[in-house]
Amino acid sequence: MTESQPAGNPVLPVRPGMLLLELVPVPVRDIDRAKDFYTGLGFNADVDVRPSDGVRYVQLTPPGSACSIALTEGLPGMDMPVGSQRGLHLVVSDIEQARSDFIERGADVAPVEDMGGVFYAYFADPDGNTWTLQHMPWRD
């Protein structure tokens, strides 16, 4: 562990040739509402900071994922139109159970579709960013 790495927060080494996708910005209008939505689905709230006036950064991670999402304001380099993120995938082992859990937690999830042996169920966050639950049976 280095001084910049907090205790209890394991970090994967970055070896030559690796490209680790670790963060995807999700543009929202109201960070508090979006944070409530995502934590309500079970995402972990890793970071919520206001490092300077007019800037806020929230990082949330789906259970078991190595990739997080970021909700931001006041950071022009991460600015996108609200609701413009499309097709983010959450890979699950039991799509019917995941769909049921998300519906129970307040998401409006479409029925499961079989797309040739890969199963999908679609939903959107309160700002219209779209998500996909995906199940690939051979990964079980």
C-alpha positions as CSV (number, residue, x, y, z in Angstrom):
1,M,0.0,0.0,0.0
2,T,1.3,3.5,-0.8
3,E,0.5,6.6,1.1
4,S,-1.9,7.7,-1.6
5,Q,-3.8,4.4,-1.4
6,P,-6.3,4.3,1.4
7,A,-6.3,1.2,3.7
8,G,-9.0,-1.3,2.9
9,N,-9.3,-0.1,-0.7
10,P,-7.5,-2.7,-2.9
11,V,-6.2,-1.3,-6.2
12,L,-5.4,-3.6,-9.1
13,P,-1.9,-3.1,-10.5
14,V,-1.7,-1.7,-13.9
15,R,0.6,-3.9,-15.9
16,P,2.1,-3.1,-19.3
17,G,-0.4,-3.6,-22.1
18,M,-3.4,-3.3,-19.7
19,L,-6.3,-0.8,-20.3
20,L,-8.5,-0.7,-17.3
21,L,-11.9,0.9,-17.8
22,E,-12.6,2.2,-14.3
23,L,-15.0,5.2,-14.7
24,V,-17.9,6.2,-16.9
25,P,-19.5,9.7,-16.6
26,V,-23.3,9.7,-16.4
27,P,-24.8,13.1,-17.0
28,V,-27.6,14.0,-14.7
29,R,-29.6,17.2,-13.8
30,D,-29.8,16.6,-10.0
31,I,-26.9,14.8,-8.4
32,D,-28.7,14.1,-5.2
33,R,-31.7,12.5,-6.9
34,A,-29.4,10.4,-9.2
35,K,-27.3,9.3,-6.2
36,D,-30.5,8.2,-4.4
37,F,-31.6,6.3,-7.5
38,Y,-28.3,4.5,-7.9
39,T,-27.7,3.7,-4.3
40,G,-31.3,2.5,-4.1
41,L,-30.3,0.0,-6.8
42,G,-27.5,-1.2,-4.6
43,F,-24.6,0.9,-6.0
44,N,-22.0,1.8,-3.4
45,A,-21.4,5.5,-2.8
46,D,-17.6,5.6,-2.9
47,V,-17.0,9.3,-3.1
48,D,-19.0,12.5,-2.7
49,V,-16.8,15.6,-2.6
50,R,-17.1,19.3,-3.2
51,P,-13.5,20.3,-3.7
52,S,-14.2,23.9,-4.7
53,D,-17.2,26.2,-5.1
54,G,-19.5,25.0,-7.8
55,V,-17.8,21.6,-8.2
56,R,-19.2,18.3,-7.0
57,Y,-18.0,14.8,-7.8
58,V,-19.9,11.6,-6.9
59,Q,-18.5,8.2,-7.7
60,L,-20.7,5.1,-7.4
61,T,-19.9,1.5,-8.0
62,P,-22.2,-1.4,-8.9
63,P,-21.8,-4.4,-6.6
64,G,-18.9,-6.5,-7.6
65,S,-17.8,-4.2,-10.5
66,A,-14.3,-2.8,-11.1
67,C,-15.9,0.1,-13.1
68,S,-17.7,3.0,-11.4
69,I,-19.9,5.8,-12.7
70,A,-19.3,9.5,-12.0
71,L,-22.0,12.1,-11.4
72,T,-20.5,15.6,-11.7
73,E,-21.2,19.3,-11.8
74,G,-18.8,22.1,-12.5
75,L,-16.2,20.0,-14.3
76,P,-16.3,21.1,-18.0
77,G,-14.1,18.2,-19.1
78,M,-16.8,15.8,-18.0
79,D,-19.8,17.8,-19.2
80,M,-22.4,16.0,-21.5
81,P,-26.0,16.7,-22.2
82,V,-28.2,15.4,-19.4
83,G,-29.6,11.9,-20.2
84,S,-27.2,11.4,-23.2
85,Q,-25.5,8.2,-21.9
86,R,-26.8,5.2,-23.7
87,G,-26.6,1.4,-23.3
88,L,-24.5,1.0,-20.2
89,H,-24.5,-2.8,-19.4
90,L,-24.7,-4.5,-16.1
91,V,-23.9,-8.2,-16.5
92,V,-25.8,-10.4,-14.1
93,S,-26.0,-14.1,-13.3
94,D,-29.8,-14.3,-13.0
95,I,-31.6,-11.7,-15.1
96,E,-35.1,-12.4,-13.9
97,Q,-33.9,-12.0,-10.3
98,A,-32.0,-8.9,-11.1
99,R,-34.9,-7.4,-13.0
100,S,-37.3,-8.2,-10.1
101,D,-34.8,-6.7,-7.6
102,F,-34.5,-3.5,-9.6
103,I,-38.3,-3.2,-10.1
104,E,-38.7,-3.6,-6.3
105,R,-36.1,-0.9,-5.8
106,G,-38.0,1.6,-8.0
107,A,-36.6,1.1,-11.5
108,D,-38.9,0.7,-14.5
109,V,-37.3,-2.4,-16.1
110,A,-38.7,-3.7,-19.4
111,P,-39.4,-7.5,-19.8
112,V,-36.5,-9.8,-20.5
113,E,-35.7,-10.3,-24.2
114,D,-33.9,-13.4,-25.6
115,M,-31.6,-12.1,-28.3
116,G,-30.2,-15.4,-29.6
117,G,-29.1,-16.9,-26.3
118,V,-28.1,-13.6,-24.7
119,F,-30.8,-12.1,-22.5
120,Y,-31.5,-8.4,-22.0
121,A,-33.7,-6.1,-19.9
122,Y,-33.7,-2.4,-20.4
123,F,-34.3,0.6,-18.0
124,A,-33.4,4.2,-17.7
125,D,-32.4,6.4,-14.7
126,P,-34.6,9.5,-13.8
127,D,-32.7,11.6,-16.4
128,G,-33.1,9.2,-19.3
129,N,-29.6,7.6,-19.3
130,T,-30.2,4.1,-20.5
131,W,-29.0,0.9,-19.0
132,T,-29.1,-2.8,-19.9
133,L,-29.2,-5.8,-17.7
134,Q,-27.4,-8.6,-19.6
135,H,-27.2,-12.3,-19.0
136,M,-24.9,-14.6,-20.9
137,P,-25.6,-18.1,-19.6
138,W,-22.2,-19.5,-20.5
139,R,-20.6,-17.1,-18.0
140,D,-22.5,-18.6,-15.0
